Amino acid sequence: MQHTVIQNQPSIKADGFYLRPLIRSDMGDISLYAGDARVANMTSSIPHPLPPGAIEAFLDRAIDPNRVEDIWALDASDSGGASLMGLISLKRLEREQSEIGYWIAPHFWDKGLASSAVNAIVAENPMQNKTMFAAVFQDNPASAKVLTQAGFDYIGDAETFSVARDTVVPTWTYLRSFPAE
């Protein structure tokens, strides 16, 4: 499969798959998986049900050269697997910091994909961050475990609004620092 590489967003090798920039042909899979209430309810930003045009607008932002967030597809098509099993992102913040976020399609849950993707992003540190942050809903301990196993430290409780749930949800916040080079 030929992929267009978005400027300044590398493909990254993970354990058993690649993280690659999003492409327009991902729209169908993203719509299918992000439209699943089980996925949307574990994110702060995915509405449920998905409104018309939501995924097209999401892709427009993801491939914009002036974007503030790099988003990768978890892609195992080179080894005969699915071309999109989930997404992982890094949102640029001030002072060489970013916020990591991810979701895995339900069909691929419990296969270690989130751990592999987060570990690959941490190892590559593609934005050369000094710090990465993450927040997970407190009713999603599996995501918290992914972060702690990747070297993130718990730094406190907070809460955030979930569009799909239409309410404020308690979160755990995590931080991963990188040594100065």
N, C-alpha and C positions, 0 to 999 in steps of 0.2 A: 504494500500500500504506500503510495506517495503522499507525503504530508508537506504542506506549506509551512515553513518555519517563520514564526512571528519574530520580528527584529527584537533582539535582546532577551528572548525567552528560549532557553535551550531545551532540548529533549533531555531527559534524565533517566538513566537506567535504574530500575528498581529490581527487586527479587522476583523474577518471572515475568516481568512486563516492563513497558516504558511509560514514563510520564511525558506526554507530548502536548504542545499547544492545541487548543481547540480549532476545529475546522467547521465550515458550514454544514458538511454532511453529518455532523454530530447532532444536528437539531432533533431528529426523530428519537434517538436514544435518550437524549437529555429530557425531551418532553415526556417520554414514557416513564423514565425513572424518577425525575423530579416531580412528576404529576402523581406519584404514589404518596398517599398520606403518611405512610411510615417514614419516608425520606423527609418530606416537607416538615413534619412535626418535630424533627430533630434538628432543624435549622432555624435561624432567626429570620432569614430573608426570603425563603421560598413560600409563595402563597399557595393555598389549597382551597378550592381547585385553582389550577393555573388559568389566569385570564388570557384571552386571545392576544397573541403577539409578545407574550412575556419571554419566551425562550429566544425568539428572534432578537429582541432588545438586549437580552443577556449576551447572546453571541456577538452582537454589534459592539458591546462594551468590551468583551473579552478579546476581540481582535483589533481593537482601536490602537494605533501606535502610541497614543497619548494616554493609555489606560493607567489606572492607579493600582490595578490588581492583575497579577499573572495567574492564569487558570490552566491547569493541565488535565487532560483525560488520562485515566489509567487504561492503557491499551496493550492487550496481549495478542493482537492480530499477527504479529511476526512469528508467533509460535502456535498459530492455529486457534487461538482463543478469541474472545470478544474484543471488538475495537473500542468499546467504552464500558467500563465496569464501575465507574464512579468518577468523581472529580476531586481535585485538591487545589487549593489556591494560597497565594501569599498576597496580602494587601499591604501596600507600602504605607508606612507611618513616618512620622518625623524622626530625626536623629538616628538613622540607620537601624530602624526597627520595622518589623512587619507583624501582621496577624495571620496565622495559619488557620485554614478551615478545610473541611473535607466531608464528603459523604460517599457512601458505597451503595450501589443498587442492591435491593434486598436479595436478589437471586445469588449474589456473591458474598453475602454476609458469612461470617465465621470461617473465612478462608485466609485470614491474616493480611488481606489487601491494604487495609487502612494502616496497619503497622509498617508494612513494606513501603508504602507511599510516603508516610511521615518520615521514616528513617532515611529514605532517599533524599527528600527535601532537606532534612537537617544535615546530612553528609555533604550534599552539594552546596548548600547555602547560596543559592543562585543570585540573591540580591546583596550578598556580602554583609548580612545583618550583624549587628552586635547583639541584638536581642530579637527573639520571636515570642509572641504572645499567642495564647489560645484560650477560648472559653467553651465549655461544654455544658449542656443542660444537666442538672443534677439527677435527672431520671434516665441518664444515659451513661452509666458507669463504664461500659465497654470503651467509649471514646476517651474517658478519663484514663483508663488503663493504657490505651495506645500512647497517650502523651507521656505518662510517667515512664513507660518503657523506653521512650525515645529521649529521655533525659530532661524532660520538662519538670519543673518544680511547681507544686501547688502554692499559690500566693494569696488566695482568699476567695470568699464568696462574693457574688454580685447577683445581678439579675438583668435580664434583657427582654425586650419585646419579641415575641414570636408572631410573625405575620400569619402563619398557618393556624396557630392556636388562638390567635386574636387575644392574647393576654401576656402579661409579664411572667417570665419563667425564671426560677432560681438557677444560677450557674456557678460552676467552679472555674476559677481563672488560673492559668498556668503561664510560666515564663521559662524560656530556654536561653541562656546566655552563651556567647561564643567568645573564646579567648582572643585577645588582641594579637594581631600578627606582627 
